[in-house]
Amino acid sequence: MRSAAGGLEAGFFGRALLAAIVLVLGSAFHLASPAFADALRASDYRMAGDAVKMRVVLDFDREPDVRWLLLRSPHRLVIDLPKTAFLLEQKALEPAGLVSHVGYGALGEDAARIVLTGNGPFAVDSFEVLANEEGGGYRLAIDISAASEAAFEAALAVQAETTGATVAAKTDRLNPPPKPFVVVIDPGHGGADGGAEGATGTAEKEITLSFAMQLRDKLAATGRYDVHMTRDKDEFLRLDDRVRIARQHAADLFISIHADTIRVKSLRGATVYTVSDKASDAEAQALAERENLSDQLVGFPPVQENPEVADILFDLIRRETHGFSIRFAKSLVEELSTSIGVINNPHRFAGFRVLRAPDVPSVLVELGYLSNAEDEERLKSVEWRGKAADSIARAVEQFAGSRRAAGG
């Protein structure tokens, strides 16, 4: 006699086997059908990357005639092909990173279409048809990256002007209003990732969210900023999703809030971190390694970075964006040192993944250390957090003012 669980399991594998048979027989039918005898064959679809940057590759048996366009609501990349027989594995089409859905199919008798739906606005960085070096055939290689809504709309406007597409361009793009200074606040950790914990049970994820809301309200009350948060509730976000949110809001400044623990229990005070491929000290290195493991601790596999891409990314960061990050970090240290106190050498740096947006000045602020009893009590105080938020708001005003004066 079968158990209920055994019956469900057998049913699941039976359905999976049937689906596989249908896929194989269906593909064979299409290829054998006279209607598909001359069809382009598309196979071996794959995607790699994260919520910030993705590469999509699709193989063809011969060189395809490919056209593409963007559509909004939702944000989509539409790829038009001639008559095509799709030999694709469904597992390869599952949502990943910046791509939330992949659809494909015939478009009449002599055309086909693939539609990639983005997880928010994106930019098409490259779109190429390349000859395969081995095995013959061709491949379509597409690189997309998270972008702001304004950048996506600008791409639609260019598309409408150059291709006559029916997507309407924004009528006010020739005289756009002044862009508000955008601040994205990132409360560290959340959901299943509780972060550090103090001696009396204080959870880092709760402190960071409470403080981020106070800071958001102070900045928004001035009317001078467009303020967003990566999360406004107790939820888990991958590190690359935090970066994606900053880029898609076209952030002028990204502030990640933390309250960690450290092995030196007597150490207390605030610390400001910027990104670097070399850590300023062993403690900064250890902290970055712990923070970069957040995804894995909740069960997500690590993002496999291409070393060449990482080098390019750091090269971009070291330029103007990195300089802005350091400038803000220095003014922030000055403000915090006169209000809530900072540790020795309070501006430190290491390879924090959450600070790696190449075009967004970014800092990570350790408000204090939950491993220190005095810091833990202060972090739980709404009044004390208000003083810290005032200090950060003053530093933001200095930074935003200098950027406005410079026209940036």
N, C-alpha and C positions, 0 to 999 in steps of 0.2 A: 504494500500500500504506500502511495506517495504522500509525503507531508504537503501542507499548503505551500510552504516555502519552496519545496522541491518542485511543485507544480508551477509556481510562478517563475522559478528559475528556468525550468524546461521550456515554459511558454516564451520567456524572453529570448532564450537562445534560438528557439524555433523561429520566432519572428525575425530575429537578426539574420539567421541563415536564409530565410525566405527573401528578405530584402536584398541580401547579397546576390542571390540567384536571379532575382528580378533585374537588379542593376546590370549584371553580366549579360543575361539574355536580352535585356532591353538594348544594351550597347551593341550587342552582336546583331540584333534585328535592324537597328538603325544603319549600321555599317553595311549590312547585306542588302538593305532595301535599295531599290533603284533610285528612289528619291534622294538618298544620301550617298550615292556612289561617288559623286564629285564634291562632296562636302569637305570643308576644312575640318581637321581633327584637332580638338583641344584636349590636352591631358596634363596630368601631374601638376595640379594647382597647389601652390604652397605660399604661406605667409610667415614672416618672421619680424620680430620687433616688439614694441610695447605701446603704451598709450600715448607716447610722445612721437615716435617715429616708426614707420612700418615699411617693409618691402614686400611686394606682391609679385609672384612670378607664375607664368602659365606657359606651357609648351605647346607648340603646333607642329604638324607634320610638314608644313611648308610655310612660306612667308605670307602672313595675313595682311589684308587691307584693313587697317584699324583706324577708327575715329573715336574721339572721346569728348565729353562735355560734362559740366557740373550742373547739378540741380539742387535747389534748397527745399527745406521743409519735408523730409529731413535732409541733411547734407549728404549728397550722393555724388559718386563718380560713375558715369554711365559710359560703357565701352561698347561700341557698335562694331559688329563683325559681319562678314558675308555668311552664307549658309554654313552652319557649323554643327558637327557631331560632338557633343560634350561627353568625354570619358573621364569623369571626375569622381573622386572618392568623397562621400559626404563628410567624413571626419575632417578632411582637409579644409572644408568650408565653414567649420565652426567658428563663431566669433572669437576674435583675439585682438588684444591691444586696442589700437585705434579703429579697427574695423568691427562694427557691431552686427553686420549681416552681409551675406553674399548671396545674390540671386542670379540665375541665368536661365536662358531658354530661347526658343525660336521667336522670331519677330516677322511673321509672315512666312512665305515659302522660300525666300532667297536671302534672308537676313537673320541675325541672332544678336543677342545682347547679354552683357554681364553688368550687374549693378552692384557696386560696393557702397554700403551705407556707413558713414563715419560716426564715430562716437563723439559728436560735436563737430564744429568746423575744422577744416584741414586745408593744407596747401599741397598741390601736386608739384613735387620738387623735380621729378624726372619721369618721363614716359617714353620708353624706347622699345623697338623691335630689333632683336639681335640674333645673328646667326649662331647656332650652337657650335662650339669648338669641336665637340666630339659627338658622334652619333647622328649627325645631320639634323635637319629641321631648324625651327626658329623658336625663340622665346620672347614673351612680352614681359618686361621688367618695369615695375612702377614703384616709385618712392613717394610716400606721402608723409606729412608731418602735421602735428597739431598746430592750429593757427587761430587767430582771432576771428570773430564774426565780421569785423570790418575788412579783414584781409580776404575772407571768402567772398564777401559782397563785391569787393574791388575786382576779384578774379571773374565774377559773374558779369560785371560791367564791361570788362575787356572782352570777354567772350561774346557778349551781345554786339559789341561794336565790330569785332573782327570776323565773326562767323554768321552774323545775322540771326543768332539764336533767339528763340521767342522769350527767353528769360528776361524780364524787364530789368533795366539798369536803374540804380537809384538816381532820382532826379536832382538830388542835392549834392552829388559827389563833386561837382565842379567848385562848389563853395561850401565845403564841409564845415560844420561848427567846430570850435576849438575842442580838442580831445581832453576830457577830464583826466586828472592824474589818478591812475588806477592802482589800488593797493589790494593785494591778495594776502589774507592772513591764514596761516596753516596751523590749526591746532594739532600737535603731534599725537600719533597713536589713535586709538579709538576702536570700538567694537571688541572683537576677540583679542586684539592687541592692546592690553592695558598699560603697557609701558612700565616705567619704574613704580615702586611702591615704597612709601615711607614706613618708619618704624611703627606708627600708629595706624597703618592701613590706608593712608592717603594714596589714591591712584593718580598717576601722572596724567592719564587720558582725561580725567575729570578736571584737574587743575588747568590743563592747557585749553580745554573748551571754555571753561568759565572765564579765564583771562582773555581769550580771543574775542569773546562776546563783549567784554568790557571795552577792549581796545577798539573793536569795530564800532561800537556805539559812540565812543569819543571822537573818532575820526569822522564818522558820518554826520555827527552833530555840527561840525564846522561848515558843512556844505561845500567844502573845497575838494572832496575826493569821491571817487566811485569805489566803494569798498565791497569786497567779496570774501567769502570764506571757503576753504576747501571742504569743510564739513561744518554743519551747525547742529549736529546731533551725535549720539554715540554710535558711530558706524566705522567700519574698517575701510581704509583707502590704501591701495597700493602706492608705493613711492612714486612710480611713474605717472599714476593718475593725478597726484598732487601737482607734479610738474606740468602735466597736460592742462589742468584747470588754469594754472597761472598763464600759460601761453595762449589759451583760447580766450581769456579775458584781456589779452594784450596788456598784461600787468606792467606797470612802471616800477613796481617794487613788490617783492615777495618776502614775507616775514614768517618763518617757521618757529613755532613756540614749543618749548620743551622744559621739563623739570626733571632731570635725570638723577641717578645715584652715581656715586663715585667711591672708590675704595678708601680714599682718605676722608674719614668721617668728620674731621675738623674743618674741612674745606667748605666755605660758604660764600655766597655772593653770586652776582650775575656774570655771565660770559657771553660774548658775541663771536660767532664763528662765520667765516666765509669759506668758499670751496677752494681746494688746491689739490694737485696730484701728489704733493708731499705734505705730510702733516707737520704742524709746528712743534709738536711734542708727543710723547708717548701717550699721555692721557687723551689728547685730541684724537689720535689715531685709534685708540681703543673705543672711544665714544662713537666715532664715525663707523667703525666696524659693527658695533652693536646696533646702531640705527639702521645701517644698510641691510641688516638681517631681518628687519621687521616683517617683510613679506614671507620669508621662509618660515618664521616662527608660527605663522598662522596657516601654513600649509601650501603657500604658493611657491612654485619653482623659481629659482633665481633667474633673472634676465641675463641671457648670454650676450655680452657686449663684444662687438667686433673691435679689436684693439685699434685698427686704423680709424674707425669712426670715433672711438674714445679720444684718440689723439687730436682729431679735427675738432671735436667738441671742446676739449680743453684749450685748444689754440684760439677758438672763438671767445671762450670765457676770459682768457688772459688779456684780450683786447679791451675795447671800450667798456663792455658790460662788467668785466671783472674790476676795472678801475672804479666804476660807479659803486659796486658792492663794497669795496674797501672804504670808499669815501663815506658811505652811509654808516658802515660799521664803526668808523672812528667817531663820528658825531654821536652815534648811539651810545658808545662807551662813555663819552663825556657826560651825556645826560644822565645815564644810569648811575654813574659814579657819585654824583651829587645828590641823588635821591634815595636809592635803595642799596647802594654799595656793590662793588664788583670784586672779583678775585684778582690775584696778582697776574700780570700779563693778560688782561681781560679780552683782548682781540686775538683769537687763535684761528687756526685753519686746518682743514683735513678734507678727505675726499667724500663728502656727504653727497649721496645720490640725489637727495631731495633739493639740492641747491644747483643742479646742473643744467637748468634751462639756459641755453646759450645767449638768449636775447633779453633776459629779465634779471636785473640786479637783485641778488638774493642774499639773505642772512638767516642764520639759525640762532635764536636767542635762548640760552639756558637761563631762566629767571632765577633759579637757585637750585640747590641740590636736596632732594628728599632724603638723602643719606645723612644729612645734618639736621639735628632736632630743631635748632632755631630756625633754619630755613624752612623746614616743613611747617612750623607754626605760622610763619609769615606768609607762606604760599596759600594757606587756608584763609587768610584774612582778606575780606573784600576791600577794606580800606587800604591795606598795603598794596594789593594788586592795582588799585586805582592810582596810587602814586607811580607805580611802574608803568602803567598805561599812559599816564600824563607825560612821563619822560620819553617814551617811544613816540608819542604823538608830536612832541616838540622836535624830535630828531627827524621825523617824517616831514614836518613843515619846513625845516631847514633844507632838507634834501630836495623836496618838491620845488621850493622856491629857487634853488640854484639851477635846477633843470629847466624851469620855466624861463628864467633869466637868460639861459644859454640857448633857448629855443628848442630844447630836447624833450 
